[in-house]
């Protein structure tokens, strides 16, 4: 593996443990690196990528679908991923995992995950109801707002993403009124985007509700599901995220991610708390 993201999500197998109840899990060590956070809390897609890499290593297959439930924020520091292989079949493997950090001897779970892993199958019937979202060329889209427009998440410095013109209006106090964010995703160091990196892409754009009258503030993820539909061709990824229902303090966000050839490579759905202004 090469690249800043690959290094920041690297895992090391530490042990294979068998419990008194006959269950077996594989333990991995990893590091939550600085600079992949939102206001000091590690990005949810970044954490999913660390755990997803450990799970993929344990079962020997890349992720097809992965769901994470978030229990508490994660600061910078060492973490541990415990992976249990539930089933390994001819085509798919299913695994569960937990990513945790330690407070002395206390193991504090950060996220719990369930995923299915397997190689992408080429061929078969196809049905496409909607074409890729129309976005101006990468070079014609807006750079993320400058620091003079307000503080940005530290993670943005590691990305070379571009925003659909106007969709960044919330940064200038001019939200579009539609809960939608579109743009292009790329790494600043031009690192190739694989199945693990797609887990980050699914949570790397501002919440679409920022373009409504809601506060521009942290919206903690409750649950995130990512479906990996293919391995991206080289080049930036075309992304679209929108929210349709917000009530009782919770919001949804649906994401669609296409590669540079117009092939759908990932879909996501997220449930998160509505943003609240700092107290």
MIPA-545356 format. One record per residue (C-alpha): residue number from 1; x, y, z; chain; residue in three letters. Coordinates in Angstrom, 3 decimals, always signed. Layout:
<rs>
<r vopa="NUM" x="X" y="Y" z="Z" lolo="A" fitor="ALA"/>
...
</rs>
This chain:
<rs>
<r vopa="1" x="+0.000" y="+0.000" z="+0.000" lolo="A" fitor="UNK"/>
<r vopa="2" x="+1.199" y="+3.508" z="-0.805" lolo="A" fitor="UNK"/>
<r vopa="3" x="-0.298" y="+6.905" z="-0.138" lolo="A" fitor="UNK"/>
<r vopa="4" x="-1.271" y="+9.050" z="+2.826" lolo="A" fitor="UNK"/>
<r vopa="5" x="-4.698" y="+7.430" z="+3.247" lolo="A" fitor="UNK"/>
<r vopa="6" x="-3.340" y="+3.883" z="+3.010" lolo="A" fitor="UNK"/>
<r vopa="7" x="-0.767" y="+4.683" z="+5.701" lolo="A" fitor="UNK"/>
<r vopa="8" x="-3.398" y="+6.342" z="+7.908" lolo="A" fitor="UNK"/>
<r vopa="9" x="-5.644" y="+3.264" z="+7.758" lolo="A" fitor="UNK"/>
<r vopa="10" x="-2.946" y="+0.594" z="+7.997" lolo="A" fitor="UNK"/>
<r vopa="11" x="-3.609" y="-2.316" z="+10.362" lolo="A" fitor="UNK"/>
<r vopa="12" x="-1.367" y="-4.957" z="+11.891" lolo="A" fitor="UNK"/>
<r vopa="13" x="-2.565" y="-8.398" z="+12.938" lolo="A" fitor="UNK"/>
<r vopa="14" x="-1.699" y="-8.910" z="+16.602" lolo="A" fitor="UNK"/>
<r vopa="15" x="-3.284" y="-12.191" z="+17.679" lolo="A" fitor="UNK"/>
<r vopa="16" x="-5.946" y="-14.823" z="+17.130" lolo="A" fitor="UNK"/>
<r vopa="17" x="-7.926" y="-15.360" z="+20.325" lolo="A" fitor="UNK"/>
<r vopa="18" x="-10.274" y="-18.178" z="+21.293" lolo="A" fitor="UNK"/>
<r vopa="19" x="-12.683" y="-17.379" z="+24.122" lolo="A" fitor="UNK"/>
<r vopa="20" x="-13.941" y="-19.707" z="+26.835" lolo="A" fitor="UNK"/>
<r vopa="21" x="-17.197" y="-19.951" z="+24.868" lolo="A" fitor="UNK"/>
<r vopa="22" x="-15.440" y="-21.371" z="+21.815" lolo="A" fitor="UNK"/>
<r vopa="23" x="-15.598" y="-18.162" z="+19.775" lolo="A" fitor="UNK"/>
<r vopa="24" x="-12.550" y="-17.060" z="+17.810" lolo="A" fitor="UNK"/>
<r vopa="25" x="-11.643" y="-13.504" z="+16.815" lolo="A" fitor="UNK"/>
<r vopa="26" x="-8.628" y="-11.861" z="+15.227" lolo="A" fitor="UNK"/>
<r vopa="27" x="-7.184" y="-8.744" z="+16.831" lolo="A" fitor="UNK"/>
<r vopa="28" x="-5.581" y="-5.934" z="+14.834" lolo="A" fitor="UNK"/>
<r vopa="29" x="-3.700" y="-2.880" z="+15.989" lolo="A" fitor="UNK"/>
<r vopa="30" x="-4.078" y="+0.469" z="+14.219" lolo="A" fitor="UNK"/>
<r vopa="31" x="-3.713" y="+4.194" z="+14.768" lolo="A" fitor="UNK"/>
<r vopa="32" x="-6.298" y="+6.960" z="+14.497" lolo="A" fitor="UNK"/>
<r vopa="33" x="-4.100" y="+9.576" z="+12.828" lolo="A" fitor="UNK"/>
<r vopa="34" x="-4.404" y="+13.340" z="+13.276" lolo="A" fitor="UNK"/>
<r vopa="35" x="-5.835" y="+15.338" z="+10.409" lolo="A" fitor="UNK"/>
<r vopa="36" x="-8.716" y="+12.966" z="+9.595" lolo="A" fitor="UNK"/>
<r vopa="37" x="-11.140" y="+14.624" z="+11.995" lolo="A" fitor="UNK"/>
<r vopa="38" x="-14.089" y="+16.986" z="+12.193" lolo="A" fitor="UNK"/>
<r vopa="39" x="-13.464" y="+19.369" z="+15.054" lolo="A" fitor="UNK"/>
<r vopa="40" x="-11.239" y="+16.891" z="+16.871" lolo="A" fitor="UNK"/>
<r vopa="41" x="-13.470" y="+13.844" z="+16.326" lolo="A" fitor="UNK"/>
<r vopa="42" x="-12.273" y="+11.311" z="+13.747" lolo="A" fitor="UNK"/>
<r vopa="43" x="-14.386" y="+11.223" z="+10.582" lolo="A" fitor="UNK"/>
<r vopa="44" x="-16.870" y="+8.333" z="+10.554" lolo="A" fitor="UNK"/>
<r vopa="45" x="-15.921" y="+7.102" z="+7.097" lolo="A" fitor="UNK"/>
<r vopa="46" x="-12.252" y="+7.172" z="+8.072" lolo="A" fitor="UNK"/>
<r vopa="47" x="-12.933" y="+5.003" z="+11.126" lolo="A" fitor="UNK"/>
<r vopa="48" x="-15.007" y="+2.631" z="+8.991" lolo="A" fitor="UNK"/>
<r vopa="49" x="-12.067" y="+2.349" z="+6.583" lolo="A" fitor="UNK"/>
<r vopa="50" x="-9.668" y="+1.304" z="+9.374" lolo="A" fitor="UNK"/>
<r vopa="51" x="-12.071" y="-1.372" z="+10.594" lolo="A" fitor="UNK"/>
<r vopa="52" x="-12.987" y="-2.383" z="+7.043" lolo="A" fitor="UNK"/>
<r vopa="53" x="-9.325" y="-2.926" z="+6.189" lolo="A" fitor="UNK"/>
<r vopa="54" x="-8.898" y="-5.222" z="+9.189" lolo="A" fitor="UNK"/>
<r vopa="55" x="-12.069" y="-7.151" z="+8.293" lolo="A" fitor="UNK"/>
<r vopa="56" x="-10.980" y="-7.531" z="+4.661" lolo="A" fitor="UNK"/>
<r vopa="57" x="-7.605" y="-8.843" z="+5.806" lolo="A" fitor="UNK"/>
<r vopa="58" x="-9.212" y="-11.342" z="+8.183" lolo="A" fitor="UNK"/>
<r vopa="59" x="-11.527" y="-12.851" z="+5.562" lolo="A" fitor="UNK"/>
<r vopa="60" x="-9.191" y="-12.385" z="+2.584" lolo="A" fitor="UNK"/>
<r vopa="61" x="-11.781" y="-10.566" z="+0.458" lolo="A" fitor="UNK"/>
<r vopa="62" x="-12.669" y="-6.919" z="-0.267" lolo="A" fitor="UNK"/>
<r vopa="63" x="-15.876" y="-5.375" z="+1.135" lolo="A" fitor="UNK"/>
<r vopa="64" x="-19.173" y="-5.520" z="-0.753" lolo="A" fitor="UNK"/>
<r vopa="65" x="-21.403" y="-3.998" z="+1.917" lolo="A" fitor="UNK"/>
<r vopa="66" x="-20.495" y="-2.677" z="+5.339" lolo="A" fitor="UNK"/>
<r vopa="67" x="-22.608" y="-1.167" z="+8.103" lolo="A" fitor="UNK"/>
<r vopa="68" x="-21.211" y="+0.675" z="+11.111" lolo="A" fitor="UNK"/>
<r vopa="69" x="-22.996" y="+1.828" z="+14.267" lolo="A" fitor="UNK"/>
<r vopa="70" x="-21.229" y="+4.639" z="+16.096" lolo="A" fitor="UNK"/>
<r vopa="71" x="-21.121" y="+4.483" z="+19.873" lolo="A" fitor="UNK"/>
<r vopa="72" x="-18.844" y="+7.384" z="+20.832" lolo="A" fitor="UNK"/>
<r vopa="73" x="-16.412" y="+9.878" z="+19.244" lolo="A" fitor="UNK"/>
<r vopa="74" x="-12.823" y="+8.842" z="+18.602" lolo="A" fitor="UNK"/>
<r vopa="75" x="-9.813" y="+11.048" z="+19.369" lolo="A" fitor="UNK"/>
<r vopa="76" x="-6.318" y="+10.573" z="+17.945" lolo="A" fitor="UNK"/>
<r vopa="77" x="-4.477" y="+7.532" z="+19.293" lolo="A" fitor="UNK"/>
<r vopa="78" x="-3.995" y="+3.787" z="+19.191" lolo="A" fitor="UNK"/>
<r vopa="79" x="-7.009" y="+1.634" z="+18.522" lolo="A" fitor="UNK"/>
<r vopa="80" x="-7.827" y="-2.054" z="+18.353" lolo="A" fitor="UNK"/>
<r vopa="81" x="-10.077" y="-3.883" z="+15.884" lolo="A" fitor="UNK"/>
<r vopa="82" x="-11.518" y="-7.285" z="+16.808" lolo="A" fitor="UNK"/>
<r vopa="83" x="-12.821" y="-9.258" z="+13.829" lolo="A" fitor="UNK"/>
<r vopa="84" x="-15.005" y="-12.356" z="+13.985" lolo="A" fitor="UNK"/>
<r vopa="85" x="-15.653" y="-14.327" z="+10.791" lolo="A" fitor="UNK"/>
<r vopa="86" x="-19.292" y="-15.378" z="+10.935" lolo="A" fitor="UNK"/>
<r vopa="87" x="-19.289" y="-17.405" z="+7.725" lolo="A" fitor="UNK"/>
<r vopa="88" x="-16.972" y="-17.984" z="+4.780" lolo="A" fitor="UNK"/>
<r vopa="89" x="-18.658" y="-19.363" z="+1.678" lolo="A" fitor="UNK"/>
<r vopa="90" x="-17.664" y="-19.974" z="-1.922" lolo="A" fitor="UNK"/>
<r vopa="91" x="-18.580" y="-16.449" z="-3.024" lolo="A" fitor="UNK"/>
<r vopa="92" x="-19.104" y="-14.333" z="+0.098" lolo="A" fitor="UNK"/>
<r vopa="93" x="-17.705" y="-14.039" z="+3.610" lolo="A" fitor="UNK"/>
<r vopa="94" x="-19.536" y="-12.331" z="+6.468" lolo="A" fitor="UNK"/>
<r vopa="95" x="-17.771" y="-10.794" z="+9.441" lolo="A" fitor="UNK"/>
<r vopa="96" x="-18.454" y="-8.645" z="+12.467" lolo="A" fitor="UNK"/>
<r vopa="97" x="-15.997" y="-6.273" z="+14.125" lolo="A" fitor="UNK"/>
<r vopa="98" x="-15.582" y="-3.671" z="+16.805" lolo="A" fitor="UNK"/>
<r vopa="99" x="-13.125" y="-0.800" z="+16.818" lolo="A" fitor="UNK"/>
<r vopa="100" x="-12.146" y="+0.309" z="+20.302" lolo="A" fitor="UNK"/>
<r vopa="101" x="-9.727" y="+2.569" z="+22.152" lolo="A" fitor="UNK"/>
<r vopa="102" x="-8.423" y="+2.197" z="+25.677" lolo="A" fitor="UNK"/>
<r vopa="103" x="-8.712" y="+4.313" z="+28.799" lolo="A" fitor="UNK"/>
<r vopa="104" x="-6.227" y="+2.563" z="+31.050" lolo="A" fitor="UNK"/>
<r vopa="105" x="-7.503" y="-1.021" z="+31.213" lolo="A" fitor="UNK"/>
<r vopa="106" x="-10.983" y="-0.083" z="+29.982" lolo="A" fitor="UNK"/>
<r vopa="107" x="-11.789" y="-1.049" z="+26.403" lolo="A" fitor="UNK"/>
<r vopa="108" x="-14.103" y="+1.637" z="+25.016" lolo="A" fitor="UNK"/>
<r vopa="109" x="-15.930" y="+0.568" z="+21.872" lolo="A" fitor="UNK"/>
<r vopa="110" x="-16.128" y="+3.299" z="+19.237" lolo="A" fitor="UNK"/>
<r vopa="111" x="-18.000" y="+1.511" z="+16.435" lolo="A" fitor="UNK"/>
<r vopa="112" x="-19.479" y="-1.926" z="+15.801" lolo="A" fitor="UNK"/>
<r vopa="113" x="-19.662" y="-3.277" z="+12.262" lolo="A" fitor="UNK"/>
<r vopa="114" x="-21.260" y="-6.014" z="+10.180" lolo="A" fitor="UNK"/>
<r vopa="115" x="-20.161" y="-6.652" z="+6.610" lolo="A" fitor="UNK"/>
<r vopa="116" x="-20.238" y="-8.988" z="+3.637" lolo="A" fitor="UNK"/>
<r vopa="117" x="-17.045" y="-9.413" z="+1.633" lolo="A" fitor="UNK"/>
<r vopa="118" x="-16.371" y="-10.868" z="-1.802" lolo="A" fitor="UNK"/>
<r vopa="119" x="-14.973" y="-10.172" z="-5.245" lolo="A" fitor="UNK"/>
<r vopa="120" x="-17.035" y="-8.163" z="-7.693" lolo="A" fitor="UNK"/>
<r vopa="121" x="-18.810" y="-10.308" z="-10.300" lolo="A" fitor="UNK"/>
<r vopa="122" x="-18.464" y="-9.144" z="-13.894" lolo="A" fitor="UNK"/>
<r vopa="123" x="-21.490" y="-9.566" z="-16.149" lolo="A" fitor="UNK"/>
<r vopa="124" x="-25.106" y="-10.373" z="-15.385" lolo="A" fitor="UNK"/>
<r vopa="125" x="-28.276" y="-8.371" z="-16.005" lolo="A" fitor="UNK"/>
<r vopa="126" x="-28.308" y="-4.604" z="-15.561" lolo="A" fitor="UNK"/>
<r vopa="127" x="-30.969" y="-1.995" z="-14.927" lolo="A" fitor="UNK"/>
<r vopa="128" x="-30.135" y="+1.682" z="-14.454" lolo="A" fitor="UNK"/>
<r vopa="129" x="-33.016" y="+3.981" z="-13.542" lolo="A" fitor="UNK"/>
<r vopa="130" x="-30.982" y="+7.185" z="-13.321" lolo="A" fitor="UNK"/>
<r vopa="131" x="-27.852" y="+8.397" z="-15.114" lolo="A" fitor="UNK"/>
<r vopa="132" x="-24.892" y="+9.822" z="-13.180" lolo="A" fitor="UNK"/>
<r vopa="133" x="-25.566" y="+13.232" z="-11.719" lolo="A" fitor="UNK"/>
<r vopa="134" x="-24.593" y="+16.028" z="-14.078" lolo="A" fitor="UNK"/>
<r vopa="135" x="-21.646" y="+17.986" z="-12.707" lolo="A" fitor="UNK"/>
<r vopa="136" x="-19.346" y="+20.443" z="-14.502" lolo="A" fitor="UNK"/>
<r vopa="137" x="-15.853" y="+19.151" z="-15.256" lolo="A" fitor="UNK"/>
<r vopa="138" x="-13.517" y="+18.814" z="-12.284" lolo="A" fitor="UNK"/>
<r vopa="139" x="-11.530" y="+21.866" z="-13.384" lolo="A" fitor="UNK"/>
<r vopa="140" x="-14.715" y="+23.957" z="-13.602" lolo="A" fitor="UNK"/>
<r vopa="141" x="-15.947" y="+23.190" z="-10.084" lolo="A" fitor="UNK"/>
<r vopa="142" x="-15.161" y="+25.228" z="-7.008" lolo="A" fitor="UNK"/>
<r vopa="143" x="-12.309" y="+24.589" z="-4.659" lolo="A" fitor="UNK"/>
<r vopa="144" x="-13.345" y="+24.116" z="-1.028" lolo="A" fitor="UNK"/>
<r vopa="145" x="-13.775" y="+27.538" z="+0.638" lolo="A" fitor="UNK"/>
<r vopa="146" x="-10.622" y="+29.173" z="+1.954" lolo="A" fitor="UNK"/>
<r vopa="147" x="-9.852" y="+29.480" z="+5.673" lolo="A" fitor="UNK"/>
<r vopa="148" x="-11.022" y="+33.110" z="+5.509" lolo="A" fitor="UNK"/>
<r vopa="149" x="-14.547" y="+31.761" z="+4.942" lolo="A" fitor="UNK"/>
<r vopa="150" x="-14.487" y="+30.063" z="+8.341" lolo="A" fitor="UNK"/>
<r vopa="151" x="-12.788" y="+27.011" z="+9.857" lolo="A" fitor="UNK"/>
<r vopa="152" x="-12.721" y="+23.849" z="+7.785" lolo="A" fitor="UNK"/>
<r vopa="153" x="-12.345" y="+20.229" z="+8.927" lolo="A" fitor="UNK"/>
<r vopa="154" x="-8.662" y="+19.269" z="+9.072" lolo="A" fitor="UNK"/>
<r vopa="155" x="-9.352" y="+16.365" z="+6.725" lolo="A" fitor="UNK"/>
<r vopa="156" x="-10.009" y="+18.740" z="+3.809" lolo="A" fitor="UNK"/>
<r vopa="157" x="-6.271" y="+19.439" z="+3.535" lolo="A" fitor="UNK"/>
<r vopa="158" x="-5.696" y="+15.785" z="+2.599" lolo="A" fitor="UNK"/>
<r vopa="159" x="-8.276" y="+15.866" z="-0.181" lolo="A" fitor="UNK"/>
<r vopa="160" x="-8.427" y="+17.543" z="-3.586" lolo="A" fitor="UNK"/>
<r vopa="161" x="-12.208" y="+17.581" z="-3.768" lolo="A" fitor="UNK"/>
<r vopa="162" x="-14.218" y="+20.106" z="-5.780" lolo="A" fitor="UNK"/>
<r vopa="163" x="-17.770" y="+21.293" z="-5.080" lolo="A" fitor="UNK"/>
<r vopa="164" x="-20.571" y="+21.863" z="-7.583" lolo="A" fitor="UNK"/>
<r vopa="165" x="-20.769" y="+25.640" z="-8.130" lolo="A" fitor="UNK"/>
<r vopa="166" x="-23.270" y="+27.028" z="-5.646" lolo="A" fitor="UNK"/>
<r vopa="167" x="-23.469" y="+23.922" z="-3.456" lolo="A" fitor="UNK"/>
<r vopa="168" x="-20.814" y="+25.446" z="-1.204" lolo="A" fitor="UNK"/>
<r vopa="169" x="-23.038" y="+28.488" z="-0.672" lolo="A" fitor="UNK"/>
<r vopa="170" x="-23.684" y="+27.598" z="+2.964" lolo="A" fitor="UNK"/>
<r vopa="171" x="-20.076" y="+28.571" z="+3.669" lolo="A" fitor="UNK"/>
<r vopa="172" x="-20.863" y="+32.106" z="+2.494" lolo="A" fitor="UNK"/>
<r vopa="173" x="-24.204" y="+32.369" z="+4.255" lolo="A" fitor="UNK"/>
<r vopa="174" x="-26.020" y="+31.661" z="+0.979" lolo="A" fitor="UNK"/>
<r vopa="175" x="-27.402" y="+28.099" z="+1.183" lolo="A" fitor="UNK"/>
<r vopa="176" x="-29.213" y="+26.841" z="-1.905" lolo="A" fitor="UNK"/>
<r vopa="177" x="-32.329" y="+25.833" z="+0.038" lolo="A" fitor="UNK"/>
<r vopa="178" x="-32.027" y="+22.251" z="-1.254" lolo="A" fitor="UNK"/>
<r vopa="179" x="-30.489" y="+19.578" z="+1.008" lolo="A" fitor="UNK"/>
<r vopa="180" x="-27.979" y="+18.458" z="-1.592" lolo="A" fitor="UNK"/>
<r vopa="181" x="-24.195" y="+18.491" z="-2.033" lolo="A" fitor="UNK"/>
<r vopa="182" x="-22.513" y="+17.468" z="-5.294" lolo="A" fitor="UNK"/>
<r vopa="183" x="-18.905" y="+17.432" z="-6.371" lolo="A" fitor="UNK"/>
<r vopa="184" x="-15.752" y="+15.515" z="-7.215" lolo="A" fitor="UNK"/>
<r vopa="185" x="-13.636" y="+13.486" z="-4.784" lolo="A" fitor="UNK"/>
<r vopa="186" x="-9.888" y="+12.943" z="-5.090" lolo="A" fitor="UNK"/>
<r vopa="187" x="-6.916" y="+12.591" z="-2.771" lolo="A" fitor="UNK"/>
<r vopa="188" x="-4.460" y="+15.482" z="-2.636" lolo="A" fitor="UNK"/>
<r vopa="189" x="-1.534" y="+13.092" z="-3.226" lolo="A" fitor="UNK"/>
<r vopa="190" x="-3.330" y="+11.441" z="-6.214" lolo="A" fitor="UNK"/>
<r vopa="191" x="-3.578" y="+8.134" z="-4.355" lolo="A" fitor="UNK"/>
<r vopa="192" x="-5.659" y="+5.528" z="-6.203" lolo="A" fitor="UNK"/>
<r vopa="193" x="-9.154" y="+4.982" z="-4.794" lolo="A" fitor="UNK"/>
<r vopa="194" x="-9.900" y="+1.347" z="-3.979" lolo="A" fitor="UNK"/>
<r vopa="195" x="-12.784" y="-0.394" z="-2.202" lolo="A" fitor="UNK"/>
<r vopa="196" x="-11.488" y="+0.644" z="+1.238" lolo="A" fitor="UNK"/>
<r vopa="197" x="-11.114" y="+4.279" z="+0.197" lolo="A" fitor="UNK"/>
<r vopa="198" x="-14.742" y="+4.284" z="-1.004" lolo="A" fitor="UNK"/>
<r vopa="199" x="-15.743" y="+3.885" z="+2.647" lolo="A" fitor="UNK"/>
<r vopa="200" x="-14.151" y="+7.273" z="+3.305" lolo="A" fitor="UNK"/>
<r vopa="201" x="-15.654" y="+8.860" z="+0.182" lolo="A" fitor="UNK"/>
<r vopa="202" x="-19.136" y="+8.022" z="+1.473" lolo="A" fitor="UNK"/>
<r vopa="203" x="-18.615" y="+10.346" z="+4.448" lolo="A" fitor="UNK"/>
<r vopa="204" x="-16.186" y="+12.929" z="+3.065" lolo="A" fitor="UNK"/>
<r vopa="205" x="-18.568" y="+15.690" z="+1.941" lolo="A" fitor="UNK"/>
<r vopa="206" x="-20.422" y="+18.242" z="+4.087" lolo="A" fitor="UNK"/>
<r vopa="207" x="-23.873" y="+17.153" z="+5.289" lolo="A" fitor="UNK"/>
<r vopa="208" x="-26.447" y="+18.081" z="+2.608" lolo="A" fitor="UNK"/>
<r vopa="209" x="-28.652" y="+19.772" z="+5.242" lolo="A" fitor="UNK"/>
<r vopa="210" x="-26.052" y="+22.541" z="+5.477" lolo="A" fitor="UNK"/>
<r vopa="211" x="-27.743" y="+23.961" z="+2.378" lolo="A" fitor="UNK"/>
<r vopa="212" x="-30.978" y="+24.415" z="+4.330" lolo="A" fitor="UNK"/>
<r vopa="213" x="-31.580" y="+26.711" z="+7.293" lolo="A" fitor="UNK"/>
<r vopa="214" x="-29.907" y="+24.306" z="+9.749" lolo="A" fitor="UNK"/>
<r vopa="215" x="-26.715" y="+25.279" z="+11.593" lolo="A" fitor="UNK"/>
<r vopa="216" x="-23.349" y="+24.541" z="+10.003" lolo="A" fitor="UNK"/>
<r vopa="217" x="-22.098" y="+22.376" z="+12.839" lolo="A" fitor="UNK"/>
<r vopa="218" x="-21.071" y="+18.822" z="+13.668" lolo="A" fitor="UNK"/>
<r vopa="219" x="-23.737" y="+16.241" z="+12.744" lolo="A" fitor="UNK"/>
<r vopa="220" x="-22.660" y="+13.050" z="+14.579" lolo="A" fitor="UNK"/>
<r vopa="221" x="-23.196" y="+9.825" z="+12.631" lolo="A" fitor="UNK"/>
<r vopa="222" x="-25.438" y="+7.223" z="+14.253" lolo="A" fitor="UNK"/>
<r vopa="223" x="-25.257" y="+4.597" z="+11.489" lolo="A" fitor="UNK"/>
<r vopa="224" x="-23.555" y="+4.429" z="+8.085" lolo="A" fitor="UNK"/>
<r vopa="225" x="-24.001" y="+1.772" z="+5.409" lolo="A" fitor="UNK"/>
<r vopa="226" x="-21.872" y="+1.635" z="+2.264" lolo="A" fitor="UNK"/>
<r vopa="227" x="-22.454" y="-0.651" z="-0.728" lolo="A" fitor="UNK"/>
<r vopa="228" x="-19.357" y="-1.186" z="-2.876" lolo="A" fitor="UNK"/>
<r vopa="229" x="-20.590" y="-1.658" z="-6.450" lolo="A" fitor="UNK"/>
<r vopa="230" x="-17.255" y="-1.706" z="-8.272" lolo="A" fitor="UNK"/>
<r vopa="231" x="-13.585" y="-0.761" z="-8.253" lolo="A" fitor="UNK"/>
<r vopa="232" x="-13.198" y="+2.815" z="-9.585" lolo="A" fitor="UNK"/>
<r vopa="233" x="-11.348" y="+3.600" z="-12.784" lolo="A" fitor="UNK"/>
<r vopa="234" x="-8.495" y="+6.113" z="-12.318" lolo="A" fitor="UNK"/>
<r vopa="235" x="-9.512" y="+9.715" z="-11.819" lolo="A" fitor="UNK"/>
<r vopa="236" x="-11.744" y="+11.817" z="-9.558" lolo="A" fitor="UNK"/>
<r vopa="237" x="-15.094" y="+10.420" z="-8.431" lolo="A" fitor="UNK"/>
<r vopa="238" x="-18.406" y="+12.120" z="-9.235" lolo="A" fitor="UNK"/>
<r vopa="239" x="-20.468" y="+12.326" z="-6.003" lolo="A" fitor="UNK"/>
<r vopa="240" x="-23.989" y="+13.337" z="-5.030" lolo="A" fitor="UNK"/>
<r vopa="241" x="-25.436" y="+13.397" z="-1.521" lolo="A" fitor="UNK"/>
<r vopa="242" x="-28.937" y="+14.478" z="-0.495" lolo="A" fitor="UNK"/>
<r vopa="243" x="-31.213" y="+14.410" z="+2.535" lolo="A" fitor="UNK"/>
<r vopa="244" x="-34.943" y="+13.836" z="+2.161" lolo="A" fitor="UNK"/>
<r vopa="245" x="-36.303" y="+13.454" z="+5.681" lolo="A" fitor="UNK"/>
<r vopa="246" x="-35.293" y="+15.330" z="+8.816" lolo="A" fitor="UNK"/>
<r vopa="247" x="-37.329" y="+15.188" z="+12.017" lolo="A" fitor="UNK"/>
<r vopa="248" x="-37.121" y="+14.349" z="+15.712" lolo="A" fitor="UNK"/>
<r vopa="249" x="-33.467" y="+15.356" z="+15.797" lolo="A" fitor="UNK"/>
<r vopa="250" x="-32.377" y="+12.847" z="+13.136" lolo="A" fitor="UNK"/>
<r vopa="251" x="-31.520" y="+13.225" z="+9.462" lolo="A" fitor="UNK"/>
<r vopa="252" x="-30.857" y="+10.847" z="+6.592" lolo="A" fitor="UNK"/>
<r vopa="253" x="-28.310" y="+11.259" z="+3.803" lolo="A" fitor="UNK"/>
<r vopa="254" x="-28.218" y="+9.145" z="+0.642" lolo="A" fitor="UNK"/>
<r vopa="255" x="-25.059" y="+9.064" z="-1.464" lolo="A" fitor="UNK"/>
<r vopa="256" x="-24.214" y="+7.960" z="-4.997" lolo="A" fitor="UNK"/>
<r vopa="257" x="-20.634" y="+7.731" z="-6.236" lolo="A" fitor="UNK"/>
<r vopa="258" x="-19.561" y="+7.246" z="-9.879" lolo="A" fitor="UNK"/>
<r vopa="259" x="-16.081" y="+6.834" z="-11.299" lolo="A" fitor="UNK"/>
<r vopa="260" x="-14.523" y="+8.837" z="-14.138" lolo="A" fitor="UNK"/>
<r vopa="261" x="-16.105" y="+6.553" z="-16.770" lolo="A" fitor="UNK"/>
<r vopa="262" x="-19.634" y="+7.037" z="-15.404" lolo="A" fitor="UNK"/>
<r vopa="263" x="-19.886" y="+3.670" z="-13.654" lolo="A" fitor="UNK"/>
<r vopa="264" x="-21.651" y="+3.559" z="-10.281" lolo="A" fitor="UNK"/>
<r vopa="265" x="-19.030" y="+2.335" z="-7.796" lolo="A" fitor="UNK"/>
<r vopa="266" x="-20.685" y="+2.953" z="-4.414" lolo="A" fitor="UNK"/>
<r vopa="267" x="-23.917" y="+3.897" z="-2.685" lolo="A" fitor="UNK"/>
<r vopa="268" x="-24.384" y="+4.981" z="+0.907" lolo="A" fitor="UNK"/>
<r vopa="269" x="-27.062" y="+5.746" z="+3.441" lolo="A" fitor="UNK"/>
<r vopa="270" x="-26.446" y="+7.508" z="+6.721" lolo="A" fitor="UNK"/>
<r vopa="271" x="-28.491" y="+8.312" z="+9.800" lolo="A" fitor="UNK"/>
<r vopa="272" x="-27.117" y="+11.191" z="+11.846" lolo="A" fitor="UNK"/>
<r vopa="273" x="-28.080" y="+13.655" z="+14.534" lolo="A" fitor="UNK"/>
<r vopa="274" x="-29.152" y="+17.058" z="+13.293" lolo="A" fitor="UNK"/>
<r vopa="275" x="-26.410" y="+19.679" z="+13.640" lolo="A" fitor="UNK"/>
<r vopa="276" x="-26.501" y="+21.896" z="+16.680" lolo="A" fitor="UNK"/>
<r vopa="277" x="-24.732" y="+25.228" z="+17.063" lolo="A" fitor="UNK"/>
<r vopa="278" x="-21.828" y="+25.289" z="+19.536" lolo="A" fitor="UNK"/>
<r vopa="279" x="-22.900" y="+26.010" z="+23.119" lolo="A" fitor="UNK"/>
</rs>
